[in-house]
Amino acid sequence: MMDADTMVLPRLGPTEAGVEDPWGEDRPPRRSRAATRAAAGAGRWRAVPWLLPALLAGGLGGAGLSTPGLRTEELATWRAATSPWRDTLTGGDAASTPYHLLMRGWAELFGASDVALRLPSLLAVTVAVALVGGLAARLFAPGTGVLAGVLLAVLPTTTRYAQEARPHAVALLAAVLATWLLLPILDRPTARRLVAYAAGVALLGLCQPGALLLLAGHGWVVLAFRRRAAGRWFAAAAPGVLLVIVSLWWAGRGGGFLPPGVRPDPAVLAAAPRELFGVTALGAVLAGLALFSLPLRYAAAICTAWALVPALAMLLAAWAVPVWSPAALFFTLPAWAVLGAVALSRLGTRWAVAGLAAIALLGVPAQVAGAPAIRLIQALCS
């Protein structure tokens, strides 16, 4: 993917802006013999940004999948999975109906035990982390992909939602997939790519309607870098959004459309980093790394918009309607992980590994609260 320029704000003037690239990330490498041999060797490790983070996320999430029992927030999923189809379709809030129908069908095949109900979340997080590693490798470099995937895998909230029978993990996967499908549109918006993106948008909205705020970030990127494709992007996104609206209207005859939330105030906003990242200090560290991952290059701008624009849109909406919920912004966590990985990758391998280890250590208290790491070690040693 070519980096056209370095702006995040939509362009209002000529597009012949120079590229700000102090780290040399946009410059084509010189092809020496050694570089050619290194590129050939790198092909053997192409799967590492996918597999290593996925194995780590699957291990941390799977270690605590069966204990403790279903939490209060998961009981709605259990009721939907064990109720008749008609009750699943008409009961509860409209926003959760598609997910509950999915879990009702899953329970038909695999049962409604605690592990069975949580397994889709674990699978969704594992695949999402793998895709994030691949996405970062595609946008930046394989090493950045490994860092991004591992960073996302070790965040306490990633482990938490991998172990809960709630729609957050499935929405995370849908958000990563929708962003993955956006990239080809930015390069060349063919009909096939637009249809695939429309399907990704529909899946995102059906998993968690509030996650459609991601489209605000996608639209920002399109307007900033591919304004000529804005009409085709809108035409692709609109059918998916319309399908979600119709589904919500049809399912919402007995329930509400909006997810639960609160109105923002200073105390609520101060608690947001801990709720989103698991530890307040992790939020501060990732925010600092995200700032360091700039200048506003094209690839970094995609993740910047993904991380910030949905949160800002929800915050603005929450002043009128009580919908503010950091948990509902879980789908933005991959963007923070990628931005953090970009910053770490600029420090060199040793410092990047040290920084990643420090971030993992910051999350240890929250991880130990669920004790997935302890159970994983016990399982490996037994």
N, C-alpha and C positions, 0 to 999 in steps of 0.2 A: 504494500500500500504506500503510495507516495504522499509525502507531507506537503500540502500545497502552500501553507503559510503558518503563521503562529498566532492567529487571533482567536479569541473565544467570543468576543462581542460581534454581532452581525456587522458585516462591512457596509459602510455608508459611502465610501469613496472608491478610487481605483484599487484594483486587486494586485498591482505589481509591487507588493510590499516585500522587502528583503526578509530573509529567514534569520531569526535570532536563534542561534544554535551553539551556545558556548561550549557544550560538551561534545560536539561533533557527532551527535546521534543521527543527524539527517544526511550526513555526507556519505556518498557511496564508498565502500572500502576499496583500497588498492589491491588488485588481484596479483599478488606475487605467488611464486610456487608454494611457499610455506602456507600462504593464506588458502590456496586451493586445496592443499592437503588437509589443512585444519577444517575447511568446510566439508570435505568428504567425511572426515572423522566425526564432525558434529552431527551428520545425518544419522549416525548410529545411536545418538543420544536424543533424538528428536522426541521420543516418547516420554522422556524424564519429566518435563514440565507438566505432563498429564498424570503419569502414574504415581510419582512420589507424593504429591499433595493428596491425591485421591486415597492412597493407602493410609496416609496419616489421618486424614479426616474420617475415613471408615473405621480405623482402629480406635480413635478417641471416642467417636460416637457409639460404636458398637460395644465398647467396654461397659457402658452404663445403660444399655438399652432396656434391660429388664427391671432395674431398680432405680429409684423407688417405684411404687405403683403409680397408676394414672393420677396426674394432678387434677386439681379442680378445673383448670382450663381445658383439659383433655376429655373431660366427661361428656361434653357435647358431641365430640367425635365418636365416643363409645356408644352413646345413645343412638346416634344416627346409623352407626354400623350394625347395631343389633335390633333396630326397629324395622317394621315393614316398609317396603319401598314407598308407599303412599305417604306415610308419616315422615320419612326422610325428605321427600319432595316438598311437602307443605309445611313442615315444622321448622322452627328456628328462624334465624335472620336470613334474608335473601342473599347477602354477600357470601355466606358460607355454604349455600346450597350446592353449588357445583363440587366443592371439595367433599362435602358429606356424601354426595352421590358416588363420587369416586371411591370413598372409603367403604361405602355400602357394598359396592361391587367387589372391592378388594376382600372384604370380610367373607363374601360368598366363596371365594377361592381359597383363602388362607386362614380363615377364622378371625375371631375378635379378641384374642389374647392381647396382653399389654405389648408383647414383643411384636406380634403381627400388626397391630395398629400403628406402631412406631416405625416399623421397617420402611414404609414408603418415604418417610422423612429422612431416614438415614441414607437411603439410596439417592434421594434427590440432592442432599447436601454433598454426597460423595461425587456424583456426576457434575454438580455445579462447580465444585472446587477444581475438578479436573479441567473443565471448560475454561475456568478463569486462568489456570496455568497456561492452557493453550492460547487463550486470547491475549494474555500479556506477552507470550513468546511471539505471537503473530504481530503485535503492535510494536514491540521493542526488540527483545532478544531472548533466546532460550533461558539464559541465566535469570533474567528478570521474570520470566514465566515461572520458574521454580520458586523464586522468592515470593511472588504474588500468591501462588497456590498454597505454599506452606504457611505464609502469613495469615491467609484467610482460614486455613485449617486449624491453627492454634488459638484463634480468638475464642474466648469463652462462650460468646453468644452463638457462634457457629456450632460448637459442641452441644449447647443447650437445645437449640431448635432441631438438631439432628436426632435428639432423643425425645422429642415431643410429638404427639399425634395432633398436630395443628397445621394450618395451611402455610405457615411462614416458609418452611423449607421448600415446598413445591413452588411457591412464588419466587423464591430465590433462584431456583433453577430456570424458571420461565423468564426471569429478568435477564439472566446471563445469556440465555438462548436468543432472546429478542435482540439484545445488543450485538451478539455474534452475527445475526442475520441482517442487522443494520449496515455493517461494514461493507458487504458487497454492493448494497444500494448506493453508498457514498462513492464507490469506484465506478460502477456502471449499473444503473437502475433498469435492468431488463424485466420483462413481464414475469418470468419465473421467479426471480429474486423478490420482486414486489409481492407476489402471491405468498411466497414462503414467509416473508416478513409479516404480512397480514395475518397469517396463521399463528405466528409467534405472538403477535399482539393480542389476538383473541385468547390464546392459552394463558397469557399473563393476566388478563382481566378476569378470566373465569377462575383462576387459582386464587386471586386476591384482588378485588376491584380497585382497592386503594393503590395497588402497585402500578396502575395505569399512569400515575404521576411520572413514571419513568419517561413517558412520551414527551413530557415537557422538556426533559433533558435532551432527548433525541431530536426534538424540533429545534432546540437551540443550536445543536451541532450542525444540523442541516442548513439552517439559516446562516450560520457563520461561515461554513466552508463549501456547501454545495447548494447555493441558493437556486440555481437553475433546476435542481431536482426537487425543490420544495413541493411543487404541485403533485408530482408523482408519489413522493413520500406521504403526503397527506391523503392521497387517494388510496394508498395501501393501508395506512393506519385506520382510516375512518371505518371500513367494514368491520374490522376487529372490534373497535370501540362500540359500534352500533350493535353487534351481536351480543356484547356484554350487557349493554343497556336493555336490550329486549329480554335477555335472560333474567336480569335483575327484576325487571317489571313483572315478568310472568311468575317468577318464584317469590316475589315480594308481596303477593296478595295477602299473605298472612304474617308478614314480618317487615322489618325495617330495611332500608337500603344502605344506610351509612354504617360503617364500622364504629365500634365504641371508641370514645376518646374523651379528651378534656380540652378546656380552653387554656391556652398558654399563659403562664405567669412566671415571674423570676424563679420561683422555687421549682416549678415544673421544668423549665428550660435548663436549670442548673443540674437537674437529675438526668437529663437526656443522654449525655455521654456514657454514664454508667449503664443505663438501660440498653443502649445500642451496642456498646462495645464490651460490656461485662465489667469493666473497671474504668473509673473516671480517668486515671492516668493514661490508660491505653488510648482513650479518645484524644487526649492532649498530644500524645506522641504521634499518633497517626495524622492528626491535623497539621502538626509541624512538618512531618515528612511530606505530606501532600503539598504544602507550600514550597518545599524545597524541590519537588519534582517538576516545578515549572522552570523556565518560561513557558508561555502558553502555546506550546507546540500542538500540532494537530492531534497526535495520538494521546497526549496527556489531556488535551481539552475534552476529548470524548469521555474520559473517566472523571474529569472535574465536573462536567455537566451532569453526569450520572450520579455523582456523590452529593452535589449541592442543590441543583435545581429542584428535584422532587421535595427535598426537605424545606426549601424556601416556599414552594407552592403550598405544601401542607400547612406551614406556619401561617401564611397569609389567609388560607381558607379557615384555619382554626380560630381566627379572630371573629369570624361570623358564625361558624358552626363548631361545636365541640368535637373535633376529629383529630386533635393532636395526639399522636401515639408513636413514640420512638420504636416500639416493636414493629409497627407497620412499615417502618423504614429499613427493616432488615435487608430488603432487596438492594439497598445501596452499599452494603458492606463490601461486596467485591470491588467496587470502584475505589474505596479507601485502601483496600489491600493492594491494588495495582499501583496506585499513586505512592504508597509507602514503599513498595518494591522498587519503583523507579528511582526514588531517592536513595535507597540503600545500595542499589546497583552502581551508583555513581561514586560510592566510597571505596570501591575495590572489593575483592573477594573476602579478604580477612575481616575487614570492618563490616561488610555486609552480613557475614555470618554472625559476627559478634552482636550487631544490632538486632538481628533476628532472634538470637538467643535471649537478649535483654527484653525484647517485646514478649517473648514466650514466658519469661520469668515474671513479668508484670501481671500476666494473666493467671499465674499459678493459684493465687488465693481463690479466684472465682472458679477455676477448674477443680480445685480440691473440694470446693463446696458440693460439687456433684461427684467428685472423686473418680472421673473417668480414667485419668492417668494411672491412679493407683490400681484400679481394677484391671486395666490393660496390662500393667506390669505383672500383676498376680496371675493373669491368664497366661501370659507368656512363660512364666516361671513354673507353672503347674504341669 
